[in-house]
């Protein structure tokens, strides 16, 4: 199965070309990404200064969970006042790039990962909160633990799409990530259920996958979301919920970066493969129909008329 790139490939390619020392040119390009995110790459001051701006639907929610701090950590010296109509901007001076090629490549990748880094903030906060709750819980038995430790942290809600959201909750022994997703067609819901069931079956069947996160699929809100404001208003019969349970082995500092990147792209990966599966089945159906038509055409009797003669010399026609 195809794994989607974490970075924006168009930005990566454009910056790679500009960083290569080619003749500077004016840029004014809008680049789209998953989940309605847009970038604007331009050179408003001079051809050697590239301004990169990002617009994210849920940026205000991300800021509440530490996105500004994450972005300052990743892009500190390059941050400028956000371009009008965008949430965050950085400016790169082509005349003041790192000397080493490796450092340039690292900067290109960091810039292409701007969406990933902004969306990573609530996940990083949840991972840090898990570590804190885990340390507190280790001082108590399960019976004597304070209520706050038992219940875990708050549910962080990211409305990253028009009708869909990501819910993240840290506990002392896990981090739960829940995706709400809308299926416009019943067939998509069936494909999705089969697809996610394979996650469950593969985890049981393949030894190397038994350490993978637990995946749950349901059509009604999970217990973690009960009582959450505005949740019921979103329920219209088309909404489903996909739950990932990340255990301590998934939350180590060594695995944090990759796990955050993987889980961010899940929704796009999920719906992409549903559409790809439907397209594949339709292709097979069209091919099978063409094969059946070919068989029918070959089986059609020929209505040729042939002329025969009798012994007396008379002629008559026969139908084959």
ABEGO torsion letter per residue (X at the ends): XBBBBABBAAAAAAAAAAAAGBBBBBBBBBBBBBGGBBBBBBBAABAABBBBBBBBAAAAAAAAAGAAAAAAAAAAAABBBBBBGBABBBBBBAAABBABAAAAAAAAAAAAAAAAAAAAAAAAAAAAAAAAAAAAAAABBAAABBAAAAAEBBBBBBBABAABBBBBBBBAABBBBBBBBBBABAAAAAAAAAAAAAAAAAAAABAAAAABBBBBBBABBBAAABGBBGAAAABAGABBBBBBBBBAAAABAAAAAAAAAAAAAAAAAAAAAAAAAAAAAAAAAAAAAAAAAAAAAAABBBBBBBBBBBAAGBBBBBBX
